[in-house]
Amino acid sequence: MKITVLVTLIFGLLFVGALSAAEKTLTPQQQRMTLCNQQAKTQTLTGDARKTFMSNCLKNTKTEPGQKSLTPQQQRMRECNGQATQQSLKGEDRSKFMSGCLKKTQ
């Protein structure tokens, strides 16, 4: 009798523990991992391609998975490049402008 009650209690505790574990909300990193995994599956990636994709996807924490995040230097380069294009700069004038524009941030 005592063994039956003890076994029932143990299984009951395990069952309740499993239910509470299933109800836990995912952390942002776990959500990101789930999204990256889903994208890798839809692209049918395997092997090294999947590893590279997952690594890049998980590193881009500031953007949605699948989108590339830019470093501050890359963002500045994009802005300066856009300004140079608007001014129709070419050749050495463009190089001088880009150099000066990029040094302003440092």
C-alpha positions in Angstrom: 0.0 0.0 0.0 2.7 2.5 1.0 4.7 1.7 -2.2 1.6 2.3 -4.4 1.0 5.7 -2.7 4.7 6.6 -3.0 4.9 5.6 -6.7 1.6 7.5 -7.4 3.0 10.6 -5.7 6.3 10.4 -7.7 4.5 10.1 -11.0 2.1 12.9 -10.0 5.0 15.2 -9.2 6.8 14.3 -12.5 3.6 15.0 -14.4 3.0 18.4 -12.8 6.6 19.3 -13.4 6.4 18.4 -17.0 3.2 20.5 -17.4 4.8 23.6 -15.8 7.9 23.2 -17.9 5.7 23.1 -21.1 3.9 26.3 -20.0 7.1 28.4 -19.5 7.4 31.3 -22.0 10.5 31.3 -24.2 13.3 33.7 -23.7 14.0 36.1 -26.6 17.1 34.0 -27.5 14.9 30.9 -27.5 12.4 32.6 -29.7 15.1 33.8 -32.1 16.5 30.2 -32.2 13.0 28.9 -33.1 12.6 31.5 -35.9 16.1 30.8 -37.3 15.5 27.1 -37.2 12.2 27.5 -39.1 13.9 29.6 -41.7 16.7 27.1 -42.1 14.1 24.4 -42.6 12.1 26.3 -45.2 15.4 26.9 -47.1 16.2 23.2 -46.8 19.7 24.0 -45.6 22.0 21.2 -44.4 25.6 20.8 -43.2 27.9 23.7 -43.3 25.4 26.0 -45.0 22.9 25.4 -42.2 25.6 26.1 -39.5 26.7 29.3 -41.2 23.1 30.4 -41.7 22.2 29.7 -38.0 25.3 31.5 -36.8 24.6 34.6 -38.8 20.9 34.5 -38.0 21.5 34.2 -34.2 24.2 36.9 -34.2 21.9 39.5 -35.8 20.1 40.3 -32.6 19.1 43.9 -33.5 17.2 42.8 -36.6 14.6 40.2 -37.5 16.1 36.9 -38.4 17.2 36.8 -42.0 18.0 40.5 -42.1 21.6 41.6 -41.9 22.5 44.2 -39.2 25.1 46.8 -40.0 27.9 47.9 -37.7 28.1 51.6 -36.8 31.0 52.0 -39.3 29.0 50.3 -42.0 26.0 52.6 -41.3 28.3 55.7 -41.5 29.8 54.4 -44.7 26.3 54.0 -46.2 25.4 57.5 -45.2 28.6 59.1 -46.6 28.2 57.1 -49.8 24.7 58.4 -50.2 25.8 62.0 -49.7 28.6 61.6 -52.2 26.2 60.2 -54.7 23.7 63.1 -54.2 26.6 65.5 -54.8 27.6 63.6 -58.0 31.2 63.3 -56.8 33.5 61.1 -58.8 37.1 60.1 -58.7 39.5 61.9 -56.4 36.8 64.4 -55.2 34.7 61.5 -54.1 37.7 59.8 -52.3 38.5 63.1 -50.4 34.9 63.6 -49.5 34.5 60.0 -48.2 37.7 60.2 -46.2 36.6 63.4 -44.6 33.0 62.2 -44.0 34.2 59.0 -42.3 36.7 60.8 -40.1 34.0 63.0 -38.7 32.6 60.1 -36.6 35.9 59.2 -35.0 
